[in-house]
Amino acid sequence: MTLKQYIDSINEFVKQNPEALDLHVIHASDDEGNSFHLIHYPISKGLFNGYDYDMGNESPNAVCIN
Protein backbone atom coordinates (compact mmCIF):
# COMPACT_ATOMS: atom_id res chain seq x y z
CA MET A 1 0.00 0.00 0.00
CA THR A 2 1.32 3.45 -0.83
CA LEU A 3 1.05 6.46 1.48
CA LYS A 4 -1.54 7.96 -0.89
CA GLN A 5 -3.67 4.80 -0.71
CA TYR A 6 -3.30 4.77 3.08
CA ILE A 7 -4.35 8.44 3.38
CA ASP A 8 -7.30 7.86 1.04
CA SER A 9 -8.45 4.90 3.14
CA ILE A 10 -8.13 6.94 6.35
CA ASN A 11 -10.06 9.85 4.82
CA GLU A 12 -12.84 7.50 3.68
CA PHE A 13 -12.92 5.86 7.11
CA VAL A 14 -13.20 9.26 8.85
CA LYS A 15 -15.90 10.34 6.41
CA GLN A 16 -17.96 7.29 7.42
CA ASN A 17 -16.92 7.41 11.12
CA PRO A 18 -16.21 11.04 12.13
CA GLU A 19 -16.39 10.13 15.83
CA ALA A 20 -13.23 8.05 15.33
CA LEU A 21 -11.12 11.21 15.13
CA ASP A 22 -11.02 11.30 18.95
CA LEU A 23 -9.99 7.66 19.37
CA HIS A 24 -6.47 6.33 20.02
CA VAL A 25 -4.58 4.77 17.10
CA ILE A 26 -3.12 1.29 17.65
CA HIS A 27 -1.28 -1.23 15.51
CA ALA A 28 -1.25 -5.03 15.51
CA SER A 29 2.06 -6.84 15.83
CA ASP A 30 1.07 -9.22 13.02
CA ASP A 31 -1.88 -10.16 10.82
CA GLU A 32 -3.16 -12.63 13.42
CA GLY A 33 -3.49 -9.93 16.08
CA ASN A 34 -1.18 -11.58 18.59
CA SER A 35 -0.61 -8.22 20.30
CA PHE A 36 -1.68 -4.61 19.92
CA HIS A 37 0.17 -1.40 20.78
CA LEU A 38 -0.51 2.34 20.70
CA ILE A 39 1.09 4.45 17.96
CA HIS A 40 3.57 6.70 19.80
CA TYR A 41 5.79 8.29 17.18
CA PRO A 42 5.19 10.61 14.23
CA ILE A 43 5.49 9.27 10.69
CA SER A 44 9.00 9.04 9.23
CA LYS A 45 10.58 8.09 5.91
CA GLY A 46 13.48 5.75 5.41
CA LEU A 47 14.88 2.71 3.68
CA PHE A 48 13.14 -0.62 4.36
CA ASN A 49 14.91 -3.76 3.17
CA GLY A 50 12.28 -6.27 4.29
CA TYR A 51 13.72 -6.58 7.79
CA ASP A 52 15.48 -3.37 8.93
CA TYR A 53 14.40 0.26 8.67
CA ASP A 54 16.97 3.08 8.35
CA MET A 55 15.58 6.60 8.83
CA GLY A 56 18.92 8.24 7.98
CA ASN A 57 19.10 6.80 4.49
CA GLU A 58 19.23 9.28 1.60
CA SER A 59 17.19 7.00 -0.69
CA PRO A 60 13.96 6.31 1.21
CA ASN A 61 11.55 3.72 -0.18
CA ALA A 62 9.05 3.56 2.69
CA VAL A 63 7.28 5.47 5.44
CA CYS A 64 6.98 4.14 8.98
CA ILE A 65 3.87 4.88 11.02
CA ASN A 66 5.39 3.87 14.35
C-alpha positions as CSV (number, residue, x, y, z in Angstrom):
1,M,0.0,0.0,0.0
2,T,1.3,3.4,-0.8
3,L,1.0,6.5,1.5
4,K,-1.5,8.0,-0.9
5,Q,-3.7,4.8,-0.7
6,Y,-3.3,4.8,3.1
7,I,-4.3,8.4,3.4
8,D,-7.3,7.9,1.0
9,S,-8.5,4.9,3.1
10,I,-8.1,6.9,6.4
11,N,-10.1,9.8,4.8
12,E,-12.8,7.5,3.7
13,F,-12.9,5.9,7.1
14,V,-13.2,9.3,8.8
15,K,-15.9,10.3,6.4
16,Q,-18.0,7.3,7.4
17,N,-16.9,7.4,11.1
18,P,-16.2,11.0,12.1
19,E,-16.4,10.1,15.8
20,A,-13.2,8.0,15.3
21,L,-11.1,11.2,15.1
22,D,-11.0,11.3,19.0
23,L,-10.0,7.7,19.4
24,H,-6.5,6.3,20.0
25,V,-4.6,4.8,17.1
26,I,-3.1,1.3,17.6
27,H,-1.3,-1.2,15.5
28,A,-1.2,-5.0,15.5
29,S,2.1,-6.8,15.8
30,D,1.1,-9.2,13.0
31,D,-1.9,-10.2,10.8
32,E,-3.2,-12.6,13.4
33,G,-3.5,-9.9,16.1
34,N,-1.2,-11.6,18.6
35,S,-0.6,-8.2,20.3
36,F,-1.7,-4.6,19.9
37,H,0.2,-1.4,20.8
38,L,-0.5,2.3,20.7
39,I,1.1,4.4,18.0
40,H,3.6,6.7,19.8
41,Y,5.8,8.3,17.2
42,P,5.2,10.6,14.2
43,I,5.5,9.3,10.7
44,S,9.0,9.0,9.2
45,K,10.6,8.1,5.9
46,G,13.5,5.8,5.4
47,L,14.9,2.7,3.7
48,F,13.1,-0.6,4.4
49,N,14.9,-3.8,3.2
50,G,12.3,-6.3,4.3
51,Y,13.7,-6.6,7.8
52,D,15.5,-3.4,8.9
53,Y,14.4,0.3,8.7
54,D,17.0,3.1,8.4
55,M,15.6,6.6,8.8
56,G,18.9,8.2,8.0
57,N,19.1,6.8,4.5
58,E,19.2,9.3,1.6
59,S,17.2,7.0,-0.7
60,P,14.0,6.3,1.2
61,N,11.5,3.7,-0.2
62,A,9.0,3.6,2.7
63,V,7.3,5.5,5.4
64,C,7.0,4.1,9.0
65,I,3.9,4.9,11.0
66,N,5.4,3.9,14.4
